[in-house]
């Protein structure tokens, strides 16, 4: 997983009034939990929004007035109309405890089916996974080069060492559908025989 650094200051008071004051000062109230005691702290809104409004999933290296910890964003509260970040819950990571996270799906290569006029359908943009923090990749990269019209890649066909997928094994992640004007190449059958 990609890493990002974030520094914060400890919040002595944790009531609504204190949280509102922190927000007015351009800060976002946060809490870190998961390993021992909870830590209430605040970070600059600009810094946290760079991490939150990104397609990447980050492992965040936190520095809370000298206390170092690694965490991931577990829950997020946003303003209902403005979309600004109001509160963030961080789950502290441990090298020995598996963690659940949604990883982005990235496609590489040029599909044979798409080049023949088929339509690429990406059903999942993210997949739910469980694994130790050090085993989790930045993204799930799928090579679609061999994907022909009518073919798909299912969750059960994806193999990443140390990572278990929580989505159903038969769920289609990406497929190539027949489109109007698509031509099924004549050598498709020959390719299948060679692959077999």
C-alpha positions in Angstrom: 0.0 0.0 0.0 1.1 3.6 -0.6 2.1 5.6 2.4 1.4 9.1 3.4 2.7 11.2 6.3 0.4 13.2 8.6 1.2 15.2 11.7 -1.3 16.1 14.3 -1.8 17.7 17.7 -3.4 16.0 20.7 -6.9 17.3 21.6 -7.3 17.7 25.4 -11.1 18.2 25.2 -13.2 15.9 23.0 -16.7 17.5 23.2 -18.7 19.0 20.4 -17.8 22.6 21.3 -14.1 21.7 21.1 -14.6 20.0 17.8 -16.4 23.0 16.3 -13.6 25.3 17.5 -11.0 23.0 15.8 -13.0 23.1 12.5 -13.2 26.9 12.6 -9.4 26.9 13.0 -9.0 24.8 9.8 -8.4 21.6 11.6 -10.2 18.2 11.4 -10.8 16.2 14.6 -9.6 12.6 14.4 -9.3 9.5 16.6 -6.8 6.7 16.4 -7.9 3.3 17.9 -7.3 -0.4 17.6 -4.1 -0.9 19.7 -4.7 0.0 23.3 -6.0 3.4 24.3 -7.7 5.7 21.8 -5.9 8.9 20.9 -7.9 12.0 20.1 -6.0 14.5 17.9 -6.5 17.1 15.1 -4.8 17.6 11.8 -4.8 20.4 9.2 -7.8 20.1 6.8 -5.6 20.7 3.7 -3.4 17.8 4.7 -6.1 15.3 5.4 -8.2 16.2 2.3 -5.2 15.3 0.0 -5.4 11.8 1.3 -9.2 11.5 1.5 -9.9 12.9 -2.0 -7.5 10.6 -3.8 -8.3 7.4 -5.7 -5.4 5.7 -3.9 -5.6 3.8 -0.6 -3.0 5.0 1.9 -1.3 3.6 4.9 -0.9 6.8 6.9 2.2 7.3 9.0 0.9 9.4 11.9 3.1 11.7 14.1 0.9 12.9 17.0 3.2 15.2 19.1 6.0 12.6 19.0 3.8 9.5 19.2 4.3 7.5 16.0 1.7 5.1 14.6 0.6 3.6 11.3 -3.0 3.6 10.5 -5.6 3.5 7.7 -8.8 5.6 7.4 -11.7 3.4 8.7 -14.5 5.9 8.9 -15.1 9.4 7.5 -17.7 12.0 8.3 -18.3 14.7 5.6 -20.5 17.8 5.5 -23.8 16.8 3.8 -23.8 19.7 1.3 -20.2 21.1 1.2 -18.5 17.7 1.2 -15.8 19.0 3.6 -14.2 16.5 6.0 -15.7 16.8 9.5 -14.1 13.8 11.3 -11.8 10.9 10.6 -11.4 7.6 12.4 -8.0 5.9 12.0 -7.5 2.2 12.7 -4.0 1.6 14.0 -2.2 -1.1 12.1 -0.2 -4.0 13.6 2.3 -6.1 11.5 0.8 -9.3 13.0 -3.0 -8.5 12.6 -4.8 -8.8 9.3 -6.7 -5.7 8.2 -9.7 -5.3 6.0 -9.4 -2.7 3.2 -11.0 -1.8 -0.2 -8.2 -1.8 -2.9 -8.6 -0.1 -6.3 -8.8 -2.2 -9.4 -6.5 -1.2 -12.3 -6.6 -2.6 -15.8 -3.5 -2.9 -18.0 -3.0 -4.1 -21.6 -5.3 -3.9 -24.7 -8.0 -6.5 -24.8 -8.3 -8.6 -28.0 -12.1 -8.4 -27.7 -12.1 -4.6 -27.5 -9.9 -4.3 -30.5 -12.4 -6.5 -32.4 -15.1 -4.0 -31.5 -16.3 -5.5 -28.2 -17.3 -3.3 -25.2 -15.2 -3.4 -22.0 -17.3 -3.5 -18.8 -15.5 -2.9 -15.5 -18.0 -4.0 -12.8 -15.8 -3.5 -9.8 -13.6 -0.3 -9.2 -12.6 -1.6 -5.8 -12.4 -5.0 -4.2 -12.7 -5.8 -0.5 -9.6 -7.6 0.8 -8.1 -8.9 4.0 -4.4 -9.3 4.6 -1.4 -8.2 6.8 -0.5 -4.5 6.1 2.8 -5.5 4.5 1.1 -8.0 2.1 -1.4 -5.5 0.7 -0.6 -4.1 -2.7 -1.2 -0.5 -3.8 -3.8 -1.7 -6.3 -5.2 -4.9 -7.8 -3.7 -4.9 -11.3 -5.4 -7.0 -13.9 -4.0 -7.7 -17.4 -6.8 -7.8 -19.9 -4.7 -8.4 -23.0 -6.1 -12.0 -23.6 -9.7 -11.0 -22.9 -11.9 -11.9 -25.9 -15.5 -11.1 -26.6 -17.7 -12.9 -24.1 -14.8 -13.6 -21.7 -14.4 -12.2 -18.2 -12.2 -12.1 -15.1 -13.8 -13.2 -11.9 -12.8 -12.6 -8.3 -11.9 -16.2 -7.8 -9.3 -16.1 -10.7 -7.3 -13.3 -9.0 -4.4 -14.6 -7.0 -2.3 -12.3 -4.8 -0.1 -14.0 -2.2 -1.2 -13.2 1.4 -4.4 -11.4 0.3 -7.9 -12.9 0.7 -10.9 -11.4 -1.2 -14.2 -10.9 0.6 -16.3 -10.4 -2.6 -18.0 -13.5 -4.0 -15.5 -15.7 -6.0 -17.9 -15.9 -9.0 -18.4 -12.1 -9.2 -17.3 -10.7 -12.5 -14.7 -7.9 -12.1 -14.2 -7.1 -15.8 -15.6 -8.5 -19.0 -15.8 -7.8 -22.7 -19.4 -7.8 -24.1 -20.5 -8.2 -27.7 -21.2 -4.7 -29.2 -22.9 -3.7 -32.4 -20.5 -3.9 -35.3 -18.1 -6.2 -33.3 -16.3 -8.8 -35.4 -15.4 -12.1 -33.9 -12.0 -12.9 -35.3 -11.9 -16.1 -37.5 -8.7 -17.3 -35.7 -10.4 -17.3 -32.3 -10.9 -21.1 -32.4 -7.2 -21.7 -33.4 -6.1 -19.6 -30.5 -8.2 -21.6 -28.1 -6.8 -24.9 -29.4 -3.2 -23.6 -29.1 -3.9 -22.4 -25.5 -5.5 -25.7 -24.6 
